[in-house]
Protein backbone atom coordinates (compact mmCIF):
# COMPACT_ATOMS: atom_id res chain seq x y z
CA UNK A 1 0.00 0.00 0.00
CA UNK A 2 1.29 3.43 -0.93
CA UNK A 3 0.33 6.86 0.27
CA UNK A 4 1.37 10.20 -1.15
CA UNK A 5 1.14 12.54 1.85
CA UNK A 6 0.80 16.26 1.23
CA UNK A 7 0.73 18.85 4.01
CA UNK A 8 -2.00 21.30 3.05
CA UNK A 9 -3.57 24.57 4.08
CA UNK A 10 -6.71 23.39 2.29
CA UNK A 11 -7.78 20.65 -0.10
CA UNK A 12 -10.96 19.50 -1.78
CA UNK A 13 -12.54 17.02 -4.17
CA UNK A 14 -15.14 17.67 -6.86
CA UNK A 15 -17.04 15.08 -8.88
CA UNK A 16 -19.15 16.17 -11.82
CA UNK A 17 -18.81 19.82 -10.85
CA UNK A 18 -20.07 19.24 -7.29
CA UNK A 19 -17.92 19.60 -4.20
CA UNK A 20 -17.75 16.19 -2.50
CA UNK A 21 -15.50 17.07 0.42
CA UNK A 22 -12.95 19.57 1.65
CA UNK A 23 -10.59 20.19 4.54
CA UNK A 24 -8.59 23.05 5.99
CA UNK A 25 -5.18 22.55 7.60
CA UNK A 26 -4.07 18.93 7.52
CA UNK A 27 -3.08 16.19 5.12
CA UNK A 28 -4.26 15.27 1.65
CA UNK A 29 -3.48 11.58 1.19
CA UNK A 30 -3.54 9.95 -2.24
CA UNK A 31 -3.92 6.23 -1.47
CA UNK A 32 -2.82 3.40 -3.77
CA UNK A 33 -3.64 -0.25 -3.04
CA UNK A 34 -1.41 -2.98 -4.46
CA UNK A 35 -1.83 -6.72 -4.97
CA UNK A 36 -1.07 -8.55 -1.75
CA UNK A 37 -2.23 -5.69 0.48
CA UNK A 38 -4.61 -6.51 3.31
CA UNK A 39 -6.02 -5.18 6.57
CA UNK A 40 -2.57 -5.11 8.19
CA UNK A 41 -1.16 -2.85 5.48
CA UNK A 42 -4.17 -0.52 5.70
CA UNK A 43 -3.82 -0.23 9.47
CA UNK A 44 -0.01 0.15 9.37
CA UNK A 45 -0.11 2.87 6.73
CA UNK A 46 -2.90 4.69 8.56
CA UNK A 47 -0.90 4.69 11.81
CA UNK A 48 2.14 6.01 9.96
CA UNK A 49 0.24 8.77 8.15
CA UNK A 50 -1.40 9.99 11.36
CA UNK A 51 1.85 9.93 13.37
CA UNK A 52 4.22 11.18 10.64
CA UNK A 53 5.87 14.35 11.91
CA UNK A 54 5.54 16.84 9.06
CA UNK A 55 4.11 19.89 10.83
CA UNK A 56 6.30 22.57 12.38
CA UNK A 57 6.87 22.90 16.11
CA UNK A 58 7.51 26.22 17.84
CA UNK A 59 11.07 26.21 16.44
CA UNK A 60 9.86 25.66 12.87
CA UNK A 61 11.17 22.08 12.72
CA UNK A 62 8.98 19.30 11.33
CA UNK A 63 8.31 17.69 14.67
CA UNK A 64 4.51 17.48 15.00
CA UNK A 65 2.05 15.00 13.54
CA UNK A 66 -1.51 15.31 12.29
CA UNK A 67 -2.59 13.88 15.64
CA UNK A 68 -0.54 16.53 17.47
CA UNK A 69 -1.99 19.51 15.61
CA UNK A 70 -5.61 18.33 15.51
CA UNK A 71 -5.69 18.66 11.72
CA UNK A 72 -7.96 17.06 9.15
CA UNK A 73 -7.32 14.21 6.70
CA UNK A 74 -8.67 13.97 3.15
CA UNK A 75 -8.14 10.49 1.68
CA UNK A 76 -8.40 10.16 -2.10
CA UNK A 77 -8.15 6.74 -3.79
CA UNK A 78 -5.57 6.76 -6.59
CA UNK A 79 -4.84 3.45 -8.28
CA UNK A 80 -2.14 5.01 -10.47
CA UNK A 81 0.18 5.03 -7.44
CA UNK A 82 0.42 1.25 -7.90
CA UNK A 83 1.69 1.64 -11.47
CA UNK A 84 4.79 -0.14 -12.71
CA UNK A 85 6.89 2.55 -14.36
CA UNK A 86 10.13 0.56 -14.56
CA UNK A 87 10.21 0.26 -18.34
CA UNK A 88 8.84 1.84 -21.46
CA UNK A 89 6.82 5.00 -21.77
CA UNK A 90 3.45 3.70 -20.64
CA UNK A 91 2.63 2.67 -17.07
CA UNK A 92 1.52 -0.87 -16.36
CA UNK A 93 -1.04 -1.70 -13.70
CA UNK A 94 -0.35 -5.37 -12.99
CA UNK A 95 0.76 -4.41 -9.45
CA UNK A 96 -2.55 -2.71 -8.64
CA UNK A 97 -5.11 -4.52 -6.51
CA UNK A 98 -8.40 -5.57 -8.07
CA UNK A 99 -11.09 -2.87 -7.82
CA UNK A 100 -13.07 -4.90 -5.26
CA UNK A 101 -10.07 -5.41 -2.98
CA UNK A 102 -8.91 -1.82 -3.40
CA UNK A 103 -12.33 -0.42 -2.52
CA UNK A 104 -12.59 -2.66 0.52
CA UNK A 105 -9.14 -1.67 1.81
CA UNK A 106 -9.82 1.99 1.07
CA UNK A 107 -12.89 1.66 3.30
CA UNK A 108 -10.86 -0.07 5.99
CA UNK A 109 -8.26 2.70 5.88
CA UNK A 110 -11.02 5.28 6.36
CA UNK A 111 -12.45 3.30 9.29
CA UNK A 112 -9.04 3.14 10.98
CA UNK A 113 -8.52 6.88 10.44
CA UNK A 114 -11.96 7.77 11.81
CA UNK A 115 -11.34 5.66 14.90
CA UNK A 116 -8.13 7.61 15.60
CA UNK A 117 -9.09 11.13 14.48
CA UNK A 118 -12.86 11.16 14.78
CA UNK A 119 -15.34 11.10 11.91
CA UNK A 120 -15.59 14.89 11.64
CA UNK A 121 -11.87 15.23 10.82
CA UNK A 122 -11.69 12.52 8.10
CA UNK A 123 -13.01 13.29 4.63
CA UNK A 124 -12.92 11.16 1.49
CA UNK A 125 -12.91 11.19 -2.26
CA UNK A 126 -15.13 8.93 -4.40
CA UNK A 127 -13.77 5.50 -5.26
CA UNK A 128 -13.79 4.87 -9.02
CA UNK A 129 -14.94 8.38 -9.92
CA UNK A 130 -13.27 10.95 -12.16
CA UNK A 131 -12.35 13.45 -9.46
CA UNK A 132 -10.95 16.95 -9.58
CA UNK A 133 -8.63 17.31 -6.61
CA UNK A 134 -7.48 20.75 -5.52
CA UNK A 135 -4.99 21.69 -2.86
CA UNK A 136 -2.86 24.42 -1.45
CA UNK A 137 0.30 22.53 -0.54
CA UNK A 138 1.93 23.96 2.58
CA UNK A 139 5.69 24.22 2.16
CA UNK A 140 5.43 22.42 -0.23
CA UNK A 141 5.76 19.30 1.90
CA UNK A 142 5.13 15.96 0.15
CA UNK A 143 6.22 12.43 1.11
CA UNK A 144 5.69 8.97 -0.38
CA UNK A 145 4.99 6.35 2.30
CA UNK A 146 4.78 2.63 1.67
CA UNK A 147 4.11 -0.50 3.67
CA UNK A 148 6.64 -2.48 1.62
C-alpha positions in Angstrom: 0.0 0.0 0.0 1.3 3.4 -0.9 0.3 6.9 0.3 1.4 10.2 -1.1 1.1 12.5 1.8 0.8 16.3 1.2 0.7 18.9 4.0 -2.0 21.3 3.0 -3.6 24.6 4.1 -6.7 23.4 2.3 -7.8 20.6 -0.1 -11.0 19.5 -1.8 -12.5 17.0 -4.2 -15.1 17.7 -6.9 -17.0 15.1 -8.9 -19.2 16.2 -11.8 -18.8 19.8 -10.8 -20.1 19.2 -7.3 -17.9 19.6 -4.2 -17.8 16.2 -2.5 -15.5 17.1 0.4 -13.0 19.6 1.6 -10.6 20.2 4.5 -8.6 23.0 6.0 -5.2 22.6 7.6 -4.1 18.9 7.5 -3.1 16.2 5.1 -4.3 15.3 1.6 -3.5 11.6 1.2 -3.5 10.0 -2.2 -3.9 6.2 -1.5 -2.8 3.4 -3.8 -3.6 -0.2 -3.0 -1.4 -3.0 -4.5 -1.8 -6.7 -5.0 -1.1 -8.5 -1.8 -2.2 -5.7 0.5 -4.6 -6.5 3.3 -6.0 -5.2 6.6 -2.6 -5.1 8.2 -1.2 -2.9 5.5 -4.2 -0.5 5.7 -3.8 -0.2 9.5 0.0 0.1 9.4 -0.1 2.9 6.7 -2.9 4.7 8.6 -0.9 4.7 11.8 2.1 6.0 10.0 0.2 8.8 8.2 -1.4 10.0 11.4 1.8 9.9 13.4 4.2 11.2 10.6 5.9 14.4 11.9 5.5 16.8 9.1 4.1 19.9 10.8 6.3 22.6 12.4 6.9 22.9 16.1 7.5 26.2 17.8 11.1 26.2 16.4 9.9 25.7 12.9 11.2 22.1 12.7 9.0 19.3 11.3 8.3 17.7 14.7 4.5 17.5 15.0 2.1 15.0 13.5 -1.5 15.3 12.3 -2.6 13.9 15.6 -0.5 16.5 17.5 -2.0 19.5 15.6 -5.6 18.3 15.5 -5.7 18.7 11.7 -8.0 17.1 9.1 -7.3 14.2 6.7 -8.7 14.0 3.2 -8.1 10.5 1.7 -8.4 10.2 -2.1 -8.1 6.7 -3.8 -5.6 6.8 -6.6 -4.8 3.4 -8.3 -2.1 5.0 -10.5 0.2 5.0 -7.4 0.4 1.2 -7.9 1.7 1.6 -11.5 4.8 -0.1 -12.7 6.9 2.5 -14.4 10.1 0.6 -14.6 10.2 0.3 -18.3 8.8 1.8 -21.5 6.8 5.0 -21.8 3.5 3.7 -20.6 2.6 2.7 -17.1 1.5 -0.9 -16.4 -1.0 -1.7 -13.7 -0.4 -5.4 -13.0 0.8 -4.4 -9.5 -2.6 -2.7 -8.6 -5.1 -4.5 -6.5 -8.4 -5.6 -8.1 -11.1 -2.9 -7.8 -13.1 -4.9 -5.3 -10.1 -5.4 -3.0 -8.9 -1.8 -3.4 -12.3 -0.4 -2.5 -12.6 -2.7 0.5 -9.1 -1.7 1.8 -9.8 2.0 1.1 -12.9 1.7 3.3 -10.9 -0.1 6.0 -8.3 2.7 5.9 -11.0 5.3 6.4 -12.4 3.3 9.3 -9.0 3.1 11.0 -8.5 6.9 10.4 -12.0 7.8 11.8 -11.3 5.7 14.9 -8.1 7.6 15.6 -9.1 11.1 14.5 -12.9 11.2 14.8 -15.3 11.1 11.9 -15.6 14.9 11.6 -11.9 15.2 10.8 -11.7 12.5 8.1 -13.0 13.3 4.6 -12.9 11.2 1.5 -12.9 11.2 -2.3 -15.1 8.9 -4.4 -13.8 5.5 -5.3 -13.8 4.9 -9.0 -14.9 8.4 -9.9 -13.3 10.9 -12.2 -12.3 13.5 -9.5 -11.0 16.9 -9.6 -8.6 17.3 -6.6 -7.5 20.8 -5.5 -5.0 21.7 -2.9 -2.9 24.4 -1.4 0.3 22.5 -0.5 1.9 24.0 2.6 5.7 24.2 2.2 5.4 22.4 -0.2 5.8 19.3 1.9 5.1 16.0 0.2 6.2 12.4 1.1 5.7 9.0 -0.4 5.0 6.4 2.3 4.8 2.6 1.7 4.1 -0.5 3.7 6.6 -2.5 1.6 
